[in-house]
Amino acid sequence: MTKKTVRAGIIGSGFAAQFHLDALQRVSVALISVVGVYSRNPQNSENFASKNDLTPFYSLEELINSCDVLHVCTSPVSHEEIAIQVLKKDKDVIIEKPLTGYFGSGENFNGDTFPRKTGLDYAVASVNRMLEAENSSKGMIMYAENWIYAPAIQKEREVIEKTNAQILWIQAQQGHSGSHSLDYGKWKFSGGGSLMGKGCHPLSAAIYLKGVEGKVLDGKPIRPKKVSCQTHSITRLPDFKNQGHLKDSYTDVEDYASLHLVFEDGSIADIVASELVHGGVKNYLEVHANNHRTICNLTPNNAMQTYNPVDTNFKDIYVSEKLGTKEGWSNISPDESWFNGYQHELDAFYKCHISRISAESNSLLAADVIVTIYSAYLSASFKGKEVSIDL
Ligand SMILES: NC(=O)c1ccc[n+]([C@@H]2O[C@H](COP(=O)([O-])OP(=O)(O)OC[C@H]3O[C@@H](n4cnc5c(N)ncnc54)[C@H](O)[C@@H]3O)[C@@H](O)[C@H]2O)c1
């Protein structure tokens, strides 16, 4: 059968834009024609376009008009506006995590001090505007949460479905030594700190897997109900001594969060997110069920391990994301994007685009994640008091 050609457009020209473009080369369900790139800063668009042999666009509207599917790879503060613009044109939109949030307003906005109830109310309103835009569009939102499509998480989905497993407790974590993005760490661009930027990954996967369990049980997901959370800003402590291995550029966001989630059925998840982890990205999720236990090691894992006595010997070799040094033993990744699920995610999204079915990682999952995160921030402002999640 001849494959359909689908026209894709990239919005943003940073880290996520690059891995989207790379993963697009590995989509097999359709022939992808990457029409071009649009970014806030025209010079960045041009640099990205010339590096990747693409056409730079100077108008977002023109890019949208020329494409069937748009990839929103921009800072979280811009997701709502861009996504609504795409949906109004009846096009499908792939939105990088997190879906949206609260980014404050005014010159004197400070992420440390604003009332968390205000943040929750604004985030919920933003989510609702996006859901309404999707409901009135022929296009759909696909929530680019790669953890959902990571092979280890999808294998666990199969285990849950085929054994009728009841998940009792999930432990999961994302941590590393700090983001490269200049917008990260400033609430007005990122909508929060570690919980928002990192915690959304394991949280999404935990909510997804409980959703899978619920659908097997009686056709509907088991959703989050109550949350308690504590956040801390360790690299902003007056006595923190930075020896140059961890980023400490966070102006008004946390760099550590611990979230305890209770689902509708009383089962629980414990999620940790932080910028305090040496040795590369730690992405793991552990399921304790009534009939099995699974540990999903997205990164690092020991699919391949290498000992390298001299750092510079590996100067042209990619080892793994955010690794501090290439010297000594490393869990060198033979295909990091595969373990992260980037190409599986885009293959699934283009399949949904062609067949017009909702993605496993859709706007409803993304909405549950955002409302849980901002309810968690409210809890953290009460030093961890339990807060109901009203969806
Ligand atoms: N799934 C993952 O593993 C993963 C990893 C990193 C980042 N992300 C997500 O990807 C998104 C982008 O993060 P990043 O690390 O690429 O950041 P980045 O700072 O490297 O790039 C952001 C890009 O967006 C552009 N931009 C910002 N506002 C814009 C606007 N209004 N219109 C057009 N372009 C605009 C910037 O110019 C820049 O090119 C964020 O939502 C982030 O959470 C996901």
The ligand as an ORCA input file, in Angstrom:
! r2SCAN-3c Opt
* xyz 0 1
  N      10.065     15.329     26.056
  C      11.281     15.665     26.461
  O      12.113     14.803     26.757
  C      11.657     17.115     26.511
  C      13.004     17.489     26.726
  C      13.306     18.856     26.726
  C      12.303     19.807     26.541
  N      11.013     19.400     26.369
  C       9.936     20.397     26.205
  O      10.094     21.028     24.936
  C       9.704     22.396     25.017
  C      10.875     23.280     24.554
  O      11.979     23.042     25.398
  P      13.478     23.146     24.853
  O      14.315     22.408     25.834
  O      13.513     22.792     23.429
  O      13.737     24.701     25.043
  P      14.766     25.609     24.214
  O      14.932     26.818     25.044
  O      15.961     24.801     23.813
  O      13.959     25.964     22.893
  C      12.749     26.678     22.926
  C      12.527     27.261     21.546
  O      11.213     27.828     21.482
  C      11.326     29.093     20.838
  N      10.169     29.893     21.263
  C       9.860     30.308     22.507
  N       8.693     30.991     22.492
  C       8.250     30.977     21.219
  C       7.122     31.498     20.561
  N       6.185     32.164     21.224
  N       6.997     31.279     19.227
  C       7.928     30.602     18.543
  N       9.031     30.092     19.110
  C       9.194     30.285     20.425
  C      12.663     29.635     21.293
  O      13.098     30.654     20.434
  C      13.506     28.370     21.199
  O      13.931     28.136     19.890
  C       9.286     22.662     26.463
  O       7.891     22.535     26.570
  C       9.973     21.536     27.222
  O       9.301     21.172     28.407
  C      10.684     18.080     26.327
*
